[in-house]
Amino acid sequence: MRNNYKILADDYFGNVLIVLKSLLVGLVAGGVTVLYRLTLTYAEQFAFGMYGFLKNNLLLFPLAIIVLCLVAYFVGYLVSKDKMISGSGIPQLEGILKGYFGYRKSWIHTLCSKFLGGAIAIGAGLSLGREGPSIQLGACVAEGLGKKIGKGRLQRKILMASGASAGLAAAFNAPMAGVIFALEEIFKYFSPVILLSMMSAAVAADFVSKQVFGLEPIFNFEITKVIPLNSYWLLIVLGIFLGGMGAFYNYALLKTKILYGKIKYLNTRTKIIVPFVMAGILGIIFPVVLGGGHRVIEELTLKNGLGFIIIILIIKFIFSMVSFGSGAPGGIFFPLIVLGAAIGAIFATVSIDYFGFDQELFNNFIILAMAGYFTAIVRAPITGIVLIMEMTGSFTHMLPLTVVAVSAYIVADLLKSPPVYEALLDNLIYNEDAEEKKESSKKIVVELIVKYGSEFENLQVKNINWPGKSLLVGVKQGDRQIIPKGDTEIKVGDYLTILTDINSESRIKEILNEINEPL
């Protein structure tokens, strides 16, 4: 506790050390992520090459299906041995930082299993992405390094979040998106030291990535015109449409996972066979939808026609649901961005063919739809805007991206669609409050920033109903550190440090966050 508390104080030298440690984490995490990205690149090339060969040698197809089933069973075996590698890994990371999943495999076991399982899944052609696993791999590296160089539990958490930031930065050549995603989705709040730590890690990882993959952005869309201001009403329409489609995506994904659970003859080891077999079939009849979706992007052109793009969208959507819903190791970031691009291409085609908009705006709508669809599903609008700008290398879309992202966010929220990673985390969390846990002798601190309009605002410490097994031990008001007393008044923006036992961390956090929500 002493180490954690010191981090929260004005310890200039200690804060500089955290930033330097995050820089080291970024370099190592960036190296691991680059290796994973290279592996997946070759794995995806192998998948297309394999199915191209099978298409010309159909007599070997039954044998290929048998091999796919065996390989899928092996991936299922990996998942059954370490449930932390299932899916993207982002909900698992969020859970760990919130105090869940106390009993799990070591970081090195998770790292190796995730790396191998993700590579095999992409090698078979599943509709999964690299970003979620890259974030988890970066966090695993940081967890391992944190046990060696991290002082205190809070510092190790900061290093894990920095590793996650580095993972996304290296996966997409998007350092700022890595920082913002870690703050907006994973850590949920920031202080100067947290922000600088994540930035150091992300920039270091991005530097490593660019040494291997160069300076070119992930997508290279040709943009020759900008959408005129008098046509911005159409962006609101696009945002509304994307908000509804994003809510449907979350609904379908959660229902797919439930459906897998209801099929009695499928378990953790066997249900991953379903997407592997589906990949084998699609690899012969419609290979464009295989993998993360780079081939889909290449097909999004005006000359391909509305019908063909709609078919791509439907099949890619269903294949993504089947792939991710099975629990196979892999992310949803890139596939959902590709689905957003397909929706944008459909919207652009309709706007151009039926409402007379300029053909040169086709790619503009694709870029805007990527950010809007991501925002509606993940509910991280700033990340979506910055990520798409970095991935496309186009910084002229800030205003239209914001209009689309905000519109999509509002619609998805009105439809009461839960943010996808929060919903997935809820499905993973053990019911830790079902029975009272024995109090642990190990104590940790929980940190909280007082929000405007919360129950804490302007109350004295003695008048606050603190949850059981918790004790307020520190209040930071601006630059002042205060030892709390009964008559200490809590103000908006105060940084509270609360002591609890390690077994109660997750429950105490939930209760405190409820109290801290605006009334």
C-alpha positions in Angstrom: 0.0 0.0 0.0 2.9 2.4 0.8 4.3 2.1 -2.7 0.9 2.7 -4.3 0.2 5.7 -2.1 3.6 7.2 -3.0 2.8 7.0 -6.7 -0.3 9.1 -6.1 1.7 11.7 -4.2 3.8 14.4 -5.7 6.8 12.2 -6.2 8.5 13.8 -9.2 11.4 11.3 -9.4 9.0 8.3 -9.0 6.8 9.6 -11.7 9.7 10.0 -14.1 10.7 6.4 -13.4 7.2 5.2 -14.2 7.4 7.0 -17.6 10.8 5.4 -18.3 9.6 2.0 -17.3 6.6 2.5 -19.7 9.1 3.4 -22.4 10.8 0.0 -21.9 7.4 -1.7 -21.8 6.5 0.0 -25.1 9.7 -1.2 -26.8 9.3 -4.9 -25.7 5.5 -4.9 -26.3 6.0 -3.3 -29.7 8.5 -6.0 -30.6 6.1 -8.8 -29.6 3.2 -7.2 -31.4 5.3 -6.7 -34.5 6.2 -10.4 -34.4 2.5 -11.3 -34.0 1.5 -8.9 -36.8 4.1 -10.5 -39.2 3.0 -14.0 -38.2 -0.7 -13.1 -38.9 0.3 -11.5 -42.3 2.0 -14.8 -43.4 -0.9 -16.8 -41.8 -3.5 -14.9 -43.9 -1.4 -15.3 -47.0 -1.2 -19.1 -46.3 -5.0 -19.2 -45.9 -5.7 -17.6 -49.3 -3.0 -19.7 -50.9 -4.4 -22.9 -49.4 -8.0 -22.3 -50.4 -6.9 -21.2 -53.9 -5.1 -24.6 -54.2 -8.1 -26.5 -52.9 -10.4 -24.8 -55.3 -8.3 -26.3 -58.1 -8.1 -29.6 -56.4 -11.5 -30.3 -55.0 -10.8 -34.0 -54.4 -8.6 -32.9 -51.5 -11.4 -30.8 -49.9 -12.7 -33.6 -47.6 -9.2 -34.2 -46.3 -8.8 -30.4 -45.7 -12.1 -30.4 -43.7 -10.8 -33.2 -41.5 -7.5 -31.3 -40.9 -9.4 -28.1 -40.1 -11.5 -30.0 -37.5 -8.4 -31.4 -35.9 -6.7 -28.0 -35.8 -9.8 -26.3 -34.5 -10.0 -28.9 -31.7 -6.4 -28.0 -30.7 -7.3 -24.3 -30.6 -10.3 -25.2 -28.5 -8.0 -27.2 -26.2 -5.8 -24.1 -25.7 -8.9 -22.0 -24.8 -10.1 -24.7 -22.4 -6.8 -24.6 -20.6 -6.7 -20.8 -20.4 -10.0 -19.0 -20.7 -8.1 -15.6 -20.8 -7.2 -16.2 -24.4 -10.8 -16.6 -25.6 -12.0 -13.8 -28.0 -10.2 -10.5 -28.3 -8.7 -10.3 -24.8 -9.8 -6.8 -24.1 -12.7 -7.7 -21.8 -10.2 -10.0 -19.9 -7.7 -7.2 -19.5 -10.4 -4.8 -18.3 -11.5 -7.4 -15.8 -8.0 -7.9 -14.5 -7.5 -4.2 -14.0 -10.8 -4.0 -12.1 -9.8 -6.8 -9.8 -11.5 -9.8 -11.3 -9.9 -13.1 -12.5 -7.7 -13.5 -9.5 -7.1 -17.1 -10.3 -5.7 -17.4 -13.8 -2.8 -18.8 -15.7 0.5 -16.9 -15.7 1.1 -14.0 -18.1 3.6 -16.1 -20.1 1.2 -18.9 -20.5 -1.5 -16.5 -21.7 0.9 -14.8 -24.1 2.1 -18.0 -25.7 -1.3 -19.5 -26.0 -2.9 -16.4 -27.4 -0.1 -16.0 -29.9 -0.3 -19.5 -31.1 -4.1 -19.8 -31.1 -4.6 -16.4 -32.9 -2.1 -17.3 -35.6 -3.8 -20.7 -36.2 -7.3 -19.1 -36.4 -6.1 -16.5 -39.0 -4.2 -19.3 -40.8 -7.5 -21.1 -41.2 -9.2 -17.9 -42.5 -11.5 -17.0 -39.6 -13.0 -13.5 -39.6 -11.0 -12.2 -36.7 -8.6 -9.3 -36.1 -5.2 -8.7 -34.7 -5.9 -5.6 -32.5 -7.5 -7.2 -29.5 -4.9 -9.9 -29.2 -2.2 -7.3 -29.8 -3.6 -5.3 -26.9 -3.6 -8.3 -24.7 -0.2 -9.4 -25.7 1.2 -6.0 -24.9 -0.5 -6.1 -21.5 0.9 -9.6 -20.8 4.4 -8.3 -21.6 3.9 -5.4 -19.3 2.6 -7.7 -16.6 5.7 -9.8 -16.8 8.0 -6.8 -16.8 5.9 -5.2 -14.0 6.7 -8.0 -11.7 10.4 -7.2 -12.1 10.4 -3.5 -12.3 7.0 -2.3 -11.0 6.8 -1.0 -7.5 3.4 -1.4 -6.0 0.1 -2.8 -7.5 -1.0 0.6 -9.0 2.3 1.0 -10.8 2.0 -2.5 -12.3 -1.5 -1.6 -13.4 -0.3 1.6 -15.1 2.4 -0.5 -16.9 -0.3 -3.0 -18.1 -2.4 -0.2 -19.5 0.8 1.2 -21.1 1.4 -2.3 -22.6 -2.1 -2.3 -24.0 -1.6 1.1 -25.5 1.6 -0.1 -27.1 -0.1 -3.2 -28.5 -2.7 -1.2 -30.4 -0.2 1.4 -31.5 2.0 -1.3 -33.1 -0.9 -3.3 -34.5 -2.2 -0.3 -36.5 0.6 2.2 -36.7 -1.7 4.4 -34.6 0.1 5.6 -31.4 -2.4 8.3 -30.5 -5.3 5.9 -30.9 -3.5 3.5 -28.7 -3.2 6.1 -26.0 -6.8 7.3 -26.2 -8.2 3.7 -26.3 -6.3 2.8 -23.2 -7.6 5.9 -21.4 -11.1 5.8 -22.8 -11.9 2.1 -22.7 -9.4 0.4 -20.3 -8.2 2.7 -17.6 -11.3 5.0 -17.7 -9.5 8.0 -16.1 -6.1 9.6 -16.3 -3.6 11.8 -14.5 -0.5 13.4 -16.0 1.7 10.4 -15.1 -0.7 7.9 -16.5 -1.1 9.9 -19.7 2.7 10.3 -20.2 3.3 6.7 -19.4 0.9 5.5 -22.1 2.2 8.0 -24.6 5.7 6.9 -24.0 4.8 3.2 -24.5 2.7 3.9 -27.6 5.3 6.1 -29.3 8.0 3.5 -28.6 5.9 0.7 -29.9 5.0 2.7 -33.0 8.6 3.4 -33.7 9.4 -0.3 -33.6 6.4 -1.1 -35.8 7.4 1.6 -38.4 10.9 0.2 -38.6 9.4 -3.1 -39.9 6.3 -2.0 -41.8 7.3 1.5 -42.9 5.4 4.8 -42.6 2.5 4.0 -44.9 -1.0 4.0 -43.2 -3.0 0.8 -43.0 -5.5 2.0 -45.5 -4.6 4.1 -48.6 -7.9 5.7 -49.8 -7.6 8.3 -52.5 -9.4 11.5 -51.3 -9.8 14.2 -53.9 -12.8 16.2 -52.5 -14.3 17.0 -49.1 -18.0 16.8 -48.3 -19.5 20.3 -48.7 -21.0 21.9 -45.6 -24.5 22.1 -47.1 -24.5 18.3 -47.4 -23.8 17.7 -43.7 -27.4 16.7 -43.1 -26.5 13.5 -44.9 -23.8 12.8 -42.3 -26.4 12.9 -39.6 -28.5 10.4 -41.6 -25.4 8.2 -42.0 -24.7 8.4 -38.2 -28.2 7.4 -37.4 -28.0 4.5 -39.7 -24.7 3.4 -38.3 -26.0 3.7 -34.7 -28.8 1.3 -35.5 -26.5 -1.1 -37.3 -24.0 -1.0 -34.5 -26.7 -1.8 -31.9 -27.8 -4.7 -34.1 -24.1 -5.9 -34.2 -23.9 -6.0 -30.4 -27.2 -7.7 -30.1 -26.3 -10.3 -32.7 -22.9 -11.0 -31.2 -24.3 -11.6 -27.7 -27.1 -13.7 -29.0 -24.6 -15.8 -31.0 -22.5 -16.5 -27.9 -25.7 -17.5 -26.1 -26.7 -19.8 -29.0 -23.3 -21.5 -28.9 -23.9 -22.2 -25.2 -27.3 -23.7 -25.8 -26.0 -26.3 -28.3 -25.5 -29.3 -25.9 -23.1 -31.3 -28.0 -20.7 -28.3 -28.3 -18.2 -27.4 -25.6 -15.2 -25.1 -25.3 -13.0 -27.6 -27.2 -15.5 -28.4 -30.0 -17.5 -25.2 -30.8 -14.5 -23.6 -32.4 -14.8 -26.3 -35.1 -17.9 -24.6 -36.4 -16.1 -21.4 -37.8 -13.1 -23.5 -39.0 -15.5 -25.6 -41.2 -17.3 -22.5 -42.3 -14.0 -21.0 -43.3 -13.2 -24.0 -45.3 -16.5 -23.8 -47.2 -16.2 -20.0 -47.8 -12.6 -20.4 -48.8 -13.8 -22.3 -51.9 -17.0 -20.4 -52.8 -16.4 -16.8 -51.5 -12.9 -16.3 -50.2 -13.0 -12.5 -50.2 -14.5 -12.6 -46.7 -11.7 -14.6 -45.1 -9.4 -13.1 -42.5 -9.6 -9.7 -41.0 -11.0 -8.1 -44.2 -8.2 -6.5 -46.3 -9.6 -8.2 -49.4 -13.1 -6.8 -48.6 -11.7 -3.3 -48.6 -10.2 -3.9 -52.1 -13.7 -4.8 -53.4 -15.4 -1.7 -52.1 -15.6 0.2 -55.4 -18.4 1.9 -57.2 -18.0 -0.3 -60.3 -18.7 -3.5 -58.3 -22.3 -2.4 -57.8 -24.7 -2.2 -54.9 -25.8 -5.9 -54.9 -22.3 -7.3 -54.7 -21.3 -5.0 -51.8 -24.5 -6.0 -49.9 -23.7 -9.7 -50.4 -20.2 -9.1 -49.0 -21.6 -7.2 -46.0 -24.1 -10.0 -45.2 -21.7 -12.9 -45.5 -18.9 -11.1 -43.7 -21.2 -10.1 -40.9 -22.5 -13.7 -40.4 -19.0 -15.1 -40.7 -17.7 -12.6 -38.1 -20.5 -13.6 -35.7 -19.8 -17.3 -36.1 -16.0 -16.7 -35.7 -16.0 -14.5 -32.7 -19.0 -16.1 -31.0 -17.2 -19.4 -30.8 -14.6 -18.0 -28.5 -11.7 -18.5 -30.9 -8.7 -16.3 -30.1 -9.0 -13.1 -32.2 -10.3 -9.6 -32.1 -13.3 -7.8 -33.5 -11.7 -4.4 -34.1 -10.6 -4.8 -37.7 -13.6 -6.9 -38.9 -16.0 -4.4 -37.5 -14.1 -1.6 -39.1 -14.3 -3.5 -42.4 -18.1 -4.0 -41.9 -18.4 -0.3 -41.3 -16.5 0.4 -44.5 -18.9 -1.9 -46.4 -21.9 -0.1 -44.9 -20.3 3.2 -45.9 -19.8 1.9 -49.5 -23.5 0.9 -49.6 -24.5 4.3 -48.3 -22.2 6.1 -50.8 -23.5 4.1 -53.7 -27.1 4.9 -52.9 -26.2 8.6 -52.4 -24.4 8.8 -55.7 -26.7 6.7 -57.8 -30.0 8.0 -56.5 -29.4 11.4 -54.9 -26.8 12.8 -57.4 -23.8 13.2 -55.1 -20.4 13.4 -56.6 -18.7 10.1 -57.3 -15.4 11.4 -55.9 -17.0 11.4 -52.4 -17.3 7.6 -52.4 -14.2 7.0 -50.3 -15.2 9.8 -47.9 -18.3 7.9 -46.9 -16.3 4.7 -46.4 -13.9 6.5 -44.0 -16.7 8.2 -42.1 -18.7 5.0 -41.7 -15.7 3.2 -40.2 -15.5 5.6 -37.3 -19.3 5.8 -36.9 -19.7 2.0 -36.8 -16.8 1.6 -34.4 -18.3 4.2 -32.1 -21.7 2.7 -32.1 -20.3 -0.7 -31.1 -17.5 0.1 -28.8 -18.8 3.4 -27.5 -15.4 5.1 -27.6 -15.9 8.0 -30.0 -12.6 9.8 -29.6 -10.7 6.5 -30.1 -12.8 5.9 -33.3 -12.1 9.3 -34.7 -8.4 9.3 -34.0 -7.9 5.6 -35.0 -9.5 6.1 -38.5 -7.5 9.3 -39.1 -4.3 7.5 -38.3 -5.2 4.3 -40.2 -6.1 6.3 -43.3 -3.5 9.0 -43.0 -6.2 11.6 -43.7 -6.5 14.4 -41.2 -9.0 16.5 -43.2 -12.1 14.6 -41.9 -12.1 15.8 -38.2 -15.4 17.6 -38.4 -17.4 15.1 -40.5 -15.9 12.2 -38.5 -17.1 13.9 -35.3 -20.6 14.5 -36.7 -21.0 10.9 -37.8 -19.5 9.5 -34.6 -21.6 11.6 -32.2 -24.8 10.8 -34.2 -24.0 7.1 -34.1 -23.2 7.2 -30.4 -26.4 9.0 -29.5 -28.6 6.5 -31.5 -26.8 3.4 -30.1 -27.3 4.9 -26.6 -30.9 5.6 -27.1 -31.4 2.0 -28.3 -29.9 1.0 -24.9 -27.2 -1.1 -26.7 -24.5 -1.9 -24.2 -20.9 -1.2 -25.2 -19.6 -4.4 -26.6 -16.5 -4.9 -24.4 -18.5 -4.1 -21.2 -21.2 -6.6 -22.3 -18.5 -9.3 -23.0 -16.9 -8.6 -19.7 -20.2 -9.1 -17.9 -20.4 -12.5 -19.5 -17.0 -13.5 -18.3 -17.1 -12.3 -14.7 -17.6 -14.8 -12.0 -20.5 -14.2 -9.7 -18.1 -13.1 -6.9 -20.9 -11.6 -4.7 -22.9 -14.8 -4.7 -21.2 -15.9 -1.5 -19.3 -13.7 0.9 -15.6 -14.2 0.5 -13.2 -14.6 3.4 -11.3 -11.4 4.1 -7.7 -11.5 3.0 -4.8 -10.3 5.0 -3.4 -8.7 1.8 -4.5 -5.1 1.5 -4.6 -2.9 -1.7 -5.8 0.6 -2.6 -8.6 1.6 -4.9 -8.4 4.9 -6.6 -11.4 7.2 -7.4 -11.8 10.7 -8.9 -14.9 12.5 -7.6 -17.2 13.4 -10.4 -19.6 16.4 -10.8 -23.0 15.7 -9.3 -22.0 12.5 -7.5 -23.1 11.6 -3.9 -19.5 12.4 -2.7 -19.7 16.0 -3.7 -19.4 18.5 -0.8 -20.0 15.9 1.8 -17.8 15.4 4.9 -16.1 12.1 5.3 -18.1 11.2 8.4 -21.4 11.6 6.5 -20.5 9.2 3.6 -21.7 5.7 3.9 -18.5 3.9 2.9 -18.9 0.2 1.8 -17.8 -2.5 4.2 -14.2 -3.6 4.2 -13.1 -0.2 2.9 -11.2 2.7 4.5 -10.5 6.1 3.1 -6.7 6.7 3.7 -5.9 9.6 1.4 -7.4 12.7 -0.3 -5.5 14.7 -2.9 -7.0 18.1 -3.7 -5.1 19.7 -6.5 -1.5 19.7 -5.4 -2.3 19.1 -1.7 -2.2 15.7 0.0 -4.7 15.5 2.9 -4.9 12.9 5.6 -8.7 12.5 5.8 -10.6 13.2 9.1 -14.2 13.1 9.9 -14.8 16.7 9.0 -12.7 16.6 5.8 -15.0 17.9 3.0 -14.9 16.0 -0.3 -14.8 18.2 -3.4 -15.3 17.6 -7.1 -12.0 16.5 -8.7 -10.6 15.1 -5.5 -8.5 12.0 -5.9 -9.5 9.5 -3.2 -7.4 6.6 -2.1 -9.4 3.8 -0.4 -7.9 0.8 1.4 -9.6 -2.6 1.1 -8.6 -6.3 1.2 -7.6 -7.9 -2.1 -10.6 -10.3 -2.2 -13.1 -7.4 -2.0 -11.5 -5.1 -4.6 -13.9 -5.8 -7.5 -17.0 -5.4 -5.3 -15.8 -2.3 -3.6 -15.0 -0.7 -7.0 -18.5 -1.4 -8.3 -20.1 0.1 -5.2 -17.9 3.2 -5.2 -18.4 3.7 -8.9 -22.2 3.6 -8.4 -22.0 6.2 -5.6 -19.7 8.4 -7.8 -22.1 8.5 -10.7 -23.9 11.9 -11.2 -27.3 12.0 -9.6 
